[in-house]
Amino acid sequence: MGKLRYFLSAAAALATFSTASPVKTSSFHYDPPSKVEWEACDDHVRCANLSVPLDWNKPQGKQISIAMAMIPAANPEKRIGYLMVNPGGPGASSLNLINAGKEFLMSTPLHQYFDILGPGPRGTEGSTPVKCDPEPWNRRYPETPQTEAEFQEMLQVFHDRGESCVNQKDNDILYFVDTISVAKDLEAVRIALGDEKMNYIGFSYGTQLGAQYTELFPHNIRAIVLDGIMDHSRSGPDLWGPESNGYEVTVNQFFDWCAKNNTCALHKVKDLPAKFDSFIDRANNSPIPAPSCLNKTSEVYPCFENATGNEILRAFQTAVCFPYPETGSVGGWVGMSELLQQAMYKNDASAFSAVKYASNTGYDMSYAAIFCQDAPRSNWTSIDFKIKSDVGAVATPHTRGIGEVWYLDALCMNWPTPVRNPPRSLAPSFAGRNMSTPILLVNALYDPETPIQFALNVHRQLGDQNAHLVIRNGSGHTSYDHVGETHRAINKYLVSLDVPETGAMYED
């Protein structure tokens, strides 16, 4: 999807409620190597690779590589263990989280007590990656098709994207990138590194990974934090509706912040919401130039030479994820408002233009392959999509229903690999359990990608004996990377197993 690449994204993406049988927790076998060989790969960072089965049902079959990056604990005498981290996406690289977020992670108390470890998920760059021909991934398509012809044009592009992956040589990984397989990889990493109890913090889609790991291996856990909750019991409209509403609510929070704060570059714009809507209409009628995308020295190169209104809306979803300076490389909402001003009033949408791919690996390719193995196939027709577009325009007038799920619903319709991990409730697996240390669930009240409804539903599925839910009374996607009360509560939980009471509301 189009990403606002000036921002450091720790996140991203996201059947009707199912009461499927619980996943079996037995029948896992892994023979670890005698020793994991760590090498220095950056300042304060060590790297290693681990071989795991491509297909966990055939543990002696073909092997793939899981790349790992680690920041060793600063205080070895007080070391608690490994803390595994996952940035979500799906398809984002844990190695990039460790390297790009190194200074932030080393500034936290976690650095004193844990070897902070990022195992790169299968299918992502660094580990054995999904590979696809970039040509169809660089093709545009009608984002909100209004006719049968436009609908078929969109489907053809998405069909060609899937086929471009099937047709790559030595790309068996494409068929085995579901989140259950990744959860088993985490267990292999845990065993290979000494069989210590699992400590884990997952962000956004990484919360689904953490929940499914807990479902499979409940007895191997010390502490689990899920920050920015994905609800894997939802799919189709049941996923799209809350996500698009969460995006709309967060954009309204941005407009309100902008009206009250002179640090917003658009502070003096009268009736900014209406001006924004007109800008999106204008960009859909005549795409906004993106001159930096043609400049090889630009940090956004290569990207499309202009951006439509709908493309800007999808990139803007990522932008409003990060209100605070420490989470955005251009200063959170302050910096983002400057980029939006540049697009609205200086005719330069470079920051919002979609990426172009020059190689056969990339975030979008992994993102699609993983999500489409975790989600059922929608059966939208052109009429359905037209109705969906009309509903989005009424229910969420600024964001128009556009977002990650809008894109993924269409992309996965004809994805060529089978669904391996369909949506279902966690409740059957956790019924009757009473975990010694409850999972800590964390969600912002105004989240544009994982709305609070997701967190409430996952908490109900797990039960309060197994998970406590706390809420940050603020905007943005995920909470740990904003240093405030929520950040400190997560630290206390991971270090001291001090579990906050469910319903705690943190004002930061």
C-alpha positions in Angstrom: 0.0 0.0 0.0 1.1 3.6 -0.4 3.1 4.5 2.7 4.2 8.0 3.9 7.8 7.0 4.0 9.0 10.0 6.0 7.4 8.3 9.0 8.8 5.3 10.9 6.0 2.9 10.8 5.8 0.3 13.6 2.6 -0.8 12.3 0.2 -1.6 10.0 -2.5 -3.5 9.0 -5.2 -5.5 10.4 -15.8 -14.1 8.8 -17.9 -13.2 10.9 -17.3 -14.1 14.5 -16.3 -17.8 14.7 -16.5 -20.3 17.5 -14.1 -22.7 15.8 -12.4 -25.4 17.8 -9.2 -24.4 19.7 -5.9 -24.9 18.1 -4.0 -28.0 19.3 -0.9 -27.0 21.4 0.9 -30.4 21.1 2.8 -32.0 18.2 5.5 -29.4 18.0 9.0 -30.7 17.3 12.2 -28.7 16.6 15.8 -29.8 16.8 17.8 -26.7 17.5 21.4 -26.2 16.4 24.0 -26.8 19.1 24.8 -23.1 19.1 23.5 -19.9 17.5 26.4 -17.9 16.0 26.1 -14.2 16.7 28.1 -11.6 14.9 28.4 -7.8 15.3 26.4 -6.2 12.5 25.9 -2.6 13.7 26.8 -0.5 16.7 25.4 -2.4 19.8 23.6 -4.8 17.5 24.4 -8.5 16.9 22.9 -10.6 14.1 22.4 -14.3 13.4 20.4 -16.7 11.3 18.3 -19.7 12.3 17.1 -22.5 10.0 13.5 -23.7 10.5 11.2 -25.9 8.4 9.4 -24.3 5.5 6.3 -26.5 6.4 6.0 -27.2 10.1 4.0 -30.3 9.2 7.2 -31.7 7.6 9.9 -30.7 10.1 12.6 -32.7 8.3 11.7 -31.2 4.9 13.0 -28.1 3.2 14.4 -25.4 5.5 14.2 -21.6 5.4 16.2 -18.9 7.1 15.0 -16.6 9.9 17.3 -13.6 10.3 17.6 -12.2 13.9 19.0 -8.9 15.2 19.6 -8.4 18.9 20.6 -5.6 21.3 22.3 -7.3 24.3 21.1 -6.3 27.8 23.1 -3.4 29.3 23.1 -5.0 32.7 23.9 -8.7 32.4 23.9 -9.2 36.1 20.2 -8.3 36.3 19.3 -9.9 32.9 15.7 -11.4 32.9 15.9 -13.0 29.4 15.2 -12.3 25.8 12.5 -9.9 24.8 11.2 -10.6 21.3 9.6 -7.7 19.4 7.5 -7.6 16.2 6.5 -4.4 14.5 3.5 -5.8 12.7 2.5 -4.8 9.1 2.1 -7.7 8.4 5.4 -7.9 6.5 7.4 -5.3 8.4 10.9 -6.4 9.2 11.7 -6.9 12.9 15.4 -6.4 11.9 14.5 -2.9 10.7 12.7 -2.2 14.0 15.8 -3.2 16.0 18.2 -1.1 13.7 16.0 1.9 13.1 14.7 2.0 16.6 18.0 1.2 18.3 18.4 4.5 20.1 14.9 4.6 21.4 15.0 0.9 22.6 18.3 1.5 24.3 16.9 4.5 26.2 14.2 2.4 27.8 14.5 0.3 31.1 14.0 -2.8 28.9 17.5 -2.4 27.6 18.8 -2.9 31.2 17.1 -6.2 31.7 16.5 -7.9 28.4 18.4 -9.0 25.3 16.0 -7.2 22.9 15.5 -9.5 19.9 13.9 -9.0 16.5 13.4 -12.3 14.7 12.5 -11.4 11.1 9.2 -13.1 10.1 9.3 -15.6 7.3 8.5 -14.1 4.0 10.0 -10.7 4.9 13.2 -9.1 3.7 16.2 -10.4 5.7 14.7 -13.8 6.3 13.7 -16.0 3.4 11.5 -13.5 1.5 8.4 -13.6 -0.7 9.5 -12.7 -4.2 7.3 -11.2 -7.0 7.8 -9.5 -10.3 7.6 -5.7 -9.5 5.9 -4.8 -12.8 2.3 -5.3 -11.7 3.0 -3.9 -8.3 3.9 -0.7 -10.0 0.6 -0.5 -11.9 -2.1 1.8 -10.8 -5.8 0.8 -10.7 -9.2 2.3 -9.9 -9.2 2.6 -6.1 -13.0 3.1 -5.9 -14.4 1.5 -9.1 -17.7 2.9 -10.1 -18.4 0.8 -13.2 -18.0 -2.9 -14.1 -15.1 -2.0 -16.4 -13.3 -0.2 -13.6 -14.0 -3.1 -11.2 -12.6 -5.6 -13.7 -9.5 -3.4 -14.3 -8.8 -3.4 -10.5 -9.3 -7.1 -10.2 -6.9 -7.7 -13.2 -4.1 -5.7 -11.5 -4.5 -7.6 -8.3 -4.7 -11.0 -10.2 -1.5 -10.1 -12.0 0.2 -9.2 -8.7 -0.6 -12.6 -7.2 0.5 -14.4 -10.4 3.8 -12.4 -10.4 4.7 -14.1 -7.1 3.6 -17.6 -8.2 5.8 -17.4 -11.3 9.0 -16.6 -9.4 11.6 -19.4 -9.1 12.4 -20.9 -5.7 9.4 -19.1 -4.1 7.9 -22.0 -2.0 7.8 -19.6 1.0 4.8 -17.9 -0.7 2.6 -20.8 0.4 3.7 -20.9 4.1 3.7 -17.3 5.4 0.6 -17.6 7.6 0.8 -16.3 11.2 0.5 -19.7 12.8 3.7 -20.7 11.0 5.4 -17.5 12.2 4.3 -18.3 15.8 6.0 -21.7 15.5 9.1 -20.0 14.2 9.1 -17.8 17.4 8.9 -21.0 19.5 11.9 -22.4 17.5 13.9 -19.3 18.2 13.0 -19.5 21.9 14.2 -23.1 22.1 17.3 -22.4 20.1 18.3 -19.6 22.4 18.3 -21.6 25.5 14.7 -22.6 26.2 14.0 -19.6 28.5 10.5 -18.4 29.1 9.0 -16.2 26.3 8.9 -12.4 26.8 7.2 -10.6 23.9 5.9 -7.3 22.7 4.0 -7.1 19.5 2.7 -4.0 17.7 -0.4 -3.9 15.4 -0.4 -7.1 13.3 2.3 -8.3 15.8 -0.5 -8.6 18.3 -2.2 -11.3 16.3 1.2 -13.1 16.2 1.5 -12.8 20.0 -2.1 -14.0 20.6 -1.6 -17.0 18.4 1.7 -17.8 20.0 0.0 -17.7 23.4 -2.8 -19.9 22.1 -0.2 -22.5 20.9 2.4 -22.4 23.7 0.7 -21.0 26.9 3.1 -22.8 29.3 6.2 -21.3 27.8 5.4 -17.7 28.6 6.6 -15.2 31.2 5.1 -12.0 29.8 3.3 -10.9 26.6 2.3 -7.3 25.6 0.0 -6.7 22.7 0.0 -3.0 21.7 -2.6 -1.9 19.0 -4.8 -4.9 18.9 -5.8 -6.9 15.8 -9.0 -8.9 16.1 -8.6 -12.0 14.1 -12.2 -13.1 14.7 -13.3 -10.4 12.2 -13.2 -10.3 8.4 -15.0 -8.6 5.5 -17.4 -5.8 6.5 -17.0 -6.8 10.2 -13.3 -5.7 9.9 -13.7 -2.9 7.3 -16.4 -1.0 9.2 -14.6 -0.5 12.6 -11.2 0.1 10.9 -12.6 2.8 8.5 -14.5 4.4 11.4 -11.3 4.4 13.5 -9.5 6.2 10.7 -12.3 8.8 10.4 -12.4 9.4 14.2 -8.6 9.9 14.3 -8.6 12.3 11.4 -11.2 14.3 13.3 -8.9 14.3 16.2 -6.2 15.7 14.0 -8.4 18.5 12.7 -9.3 19.4 16.3 -5.7 19.4 17.3 -4.8 21.6 14.3 -7.5 24.1 15.2 -6.2 24.5 18.7 -2.4 24.4 18.2 -0.4 27.0 16.3 2.3 24.4 15.8 0.1 22.9 13.1 1.1 24.3 9.7 -2.6 24.5 8.8 -3.7 26.2 12.0 -4.9 29.3 10.3 -6.9 27.5 7.6 -10.6 28.2 8.2 -12.8 25.2 8.1 -9.9 22.8 7.5 -12.1 19.7 7.2 -14.0 21.1 4.3 -10.8 22.3 2.7 -9.3 18.8 3.1 -12.4 17.2 1.4 -12.1 19.6 -1.5 -8.4 18.9 -1.8 -9.1 15.1 -2.0 -11.8 15.8 -4.7 -9.4 18.0 -6.7 -6.6 15.3 -6.5 -8.9 12.6 -7.7 -9.9 14.8 -10.7 -6.3 15.9 -11.4 -3.5 14.1 -9.5 -1.2 16.3 -7.5 2.4 16.3 -8.8 5.1 14.6 -6.7 8.4 16.1 -8.1 10.7 14.4 -5.5 9.7 11.1 -6.9 11.6 11.9 -10.0 14.7 13.0 -8.1 17.1 10.1 -7.5 18.7 11.9 -4.6 15.4 12.3 -2.8 14.7 10.1 0.2 11.3 9.2 -1.2 12.6 8.1 -4.6 11.4 6.0 -6.4 7.6 6.7 -6.3 4.8 7.7 -8.6 5.2 11.1 -10.3 1.8 12.2 -8.8 -0.8 11.2 -6.3 -4.6 10.8 -6.6 -6.9 11.8 -3.8 -7.6 8.2 -2.9 -3.9 7.4 -2.9 -3.3 10.3 -0.6 -6.1 9.1 1.8 -4.3 5.7 2.1 -1.0 7.3 2.8 -2.6 9.8 5.2 -3.9 6.8 7.3 -0.2 5.9 8.0 0.6 9.6 8.7 -2.0 10.1 11.4 -0.8 6.9 13.2 2.1 8.9 14.7 1.0 12.1 16.6 4.1 12.5 18.6 7.6 13.7 17.6 9.4 10.6 19.0 7.4 8.3 16.7 7.7 10.3 13.4 11.0 11.2 11.8 9.6 14.5 10.8 8.0 15.4 14.1 4.7 13.6 14.4 1.6 15.6 13.5 3.5 18.8 13.4 5.8 17.6 10.6 2.9 15.8 8.9 0.8 19.0 8.9 3.7 20.7 7.0 3.7 17.9 4.4 -0.1 18.2 4.0 0.2 21.9 3.6 2.8 21.3 0.9 0.4 19.0 -0.9 -2.7 21.2 -0.5 -1.2 24.6 -1.1 2.1 24.1 -2.8 1.1 21.4 -5.3 3.6 18.9 -4.1 2.4 15.5 -2.9 5.8 13.8 -2.9 5.4 12.7 0.7 2.1 10.9 -0.1 3.0 9.2 -3.3 3.0 5.4 -3.5 6.3 3.6 -3.7 7.6 2.0 -6.9 9.5 -1.2 -6.7 12.7 -1.9 -8.6 13.4 -5.4 -7.2 11.5 -8.7 -6.7 11.2 -8.2 -2.9 9.4 -5.5 -1.0 7.1 -4.7 1.9 3.9 -4.7 -0.1 4.6 -8.2 -1.5 5.2 -9.7 2.0 2.2 -7.7 3.3 -0.2 -9.1 0.8 1.1 -12.7 0.9 0.8 -12.9 4.7 -2.6 -11.1 5.1 -4.2 -13.2 2.3 -3.2 -16.4 4.1 -4.8 -15.2 7.3 -8.0 -13.9 5.7 -10.9 -15.6 3.8 -11.7 -14.6 0.3 -14.3 -11.9 -0.1 -16.8 -12.2 -3.0 -17.4 -8.6 -3.8 -19.1 -7.8 -7.0 -18.9 -4.4 -8.8 -22.2 -3.5 -7.4 -21.0 -4.4 -3.9 -18.0 -2.2 -4.3 -20.1 0.7 -5.5 -22.4 0.3 -2.5 -19.4 0.0 -0.3 -18.0 3.2 -1.7 -21.3 5.0 -1.2 -21.6 3.8 2.4 -18.0 4.9 3.1 -18.7 8.4 1.7 -21.7 8.8 4.0 -20.4 7.1 7.2 -16.8 8.4 7.0 -17.1 11.6 4.9 -13.4 12.8 5.3 -11.8 9.4 4.7 -14.5 7.8 2.5 -14.0 4.3 3.8 -10.5 4.2 2.2 -7.9 2.4 4.2 -5.9 -0.8 4.6 -8.9 -3.2 4.8 -10.5 -1.5 1.7 -7.4 -2.4 -0.3 -6.8 -5.9 1.2 -10.4 -7.0 0.7 -10.0 -6.5 -3.0 -6.4 -7.7 -3.3 -7.1 -11.0 -1.5 -10.2 -11.9 -3.6 -8.2 -13.8 -6.1 -4.9 -14.3 -4.3 -3.4 -17.5 -5.7 -2.4 -19.3 -2.5 -4.9 -21.0 -0.1 -6.0 -19.6 3.2 -4.1 -21.4 5.9 -5.1 -19.4 9.0 -8.7 -18.2 8.6 -10.3 -15.8 11.2 -11.8 -17.4 14.3 -12.4 -16.5 17.9 -9.7 -17.1 20.5 -12.4 -17.9 23.1 -12.5 -21.7 22.8 -8.7 -22.0 23.2 -8.7 -19.8 26.4 -11.9 -21.2 28.0 -10.9 -22.7 31.4 -7.4 -21.2 31.3 -6.0 -19.1 34.1 -2.6 -17.8 33.1 -0.2 -17.2 35.9 0.6 -13.7 34.5 -2.2 -12.2 32.4 -1.3 -10.9 28.9 -1.3 -7.1 28.8 -3.5 -5.6 26.1 -2.9 -2.0 25.2 -4.9 0.3 22.8 -5.2 4.0 22.1 -8.8 5.3 22.4 -8.4 7.0 18.9 -6.6 4.6 16.7 -6.8 4.8 12.9 -5.8 1.2 12.1 -6.8 -1.0 15.2 -9.8 0.8 16.7 -10.7 0.3 20.3 -13.6 -2.1 19.4 -10.9 -4.6 18.4 -9.2 -4.5 21.8 -12.5 -4.8 23.6 -13.5 -7.9 21.6 -10.1 -9.6 22.0 -10.3 -9.0 25.7 -13.7 -10.6 25.9 -12.3 -13.6 23.9 -9.4 -14.1 26.2 -11.2 -13.4 29.5 -10.0 -11.2 32.3 -8.3 -14.1 34.0 -6.0 -14.4 31.0 -5.6 -10.8 29.8 -5.9 -7.2 31.2 -6.8 -4.3 28.9 -5.6 -0.8 29.5 -6.4 2.2 27.3 -4.3 5.3 26.4 -6.6 8.3 26.2 -5.0 9.7 23.1 -4.6 9.4 19.3 -2.4 7.3 17.2 -1.5 3.7 16.4 0.3 1.8 19.2 1.4 3.4 22.5 4.8 2.1 23.7 6.8 4.5 21.5 5.2 7.6 23.1 6.9 8.1 26.4 4.2 8.6 29.0 2.1 6.8 31.5 1.3 3.9 29.1 4.9 3.4 28.2 5.9 3.3 31.9 3.1 0.8 32.7 4.4 -1.5 29.9 7.9 -1.3 31.3 6.7 -2.2 34.8 4.8 -5.2 33.5 7.6 -6.6 31.5 10.3 -6.0 34.1 8.4 -6.7 37.4 5.3 -8.5 36.2 3.2 -5.7 37.7 -0.1 -6.2 35.9 -2.3 -3.1 35.7 -6.0 -3.5 36.4 -8.3 -3.9 33.4 -9.9 -0.6 32.5 -7.0 1.6 33.5 -7.0 4.8 31.5 -3.7 6.6 31.0 -3.8 10.3 30.2 -0.9 10.7 27.7 
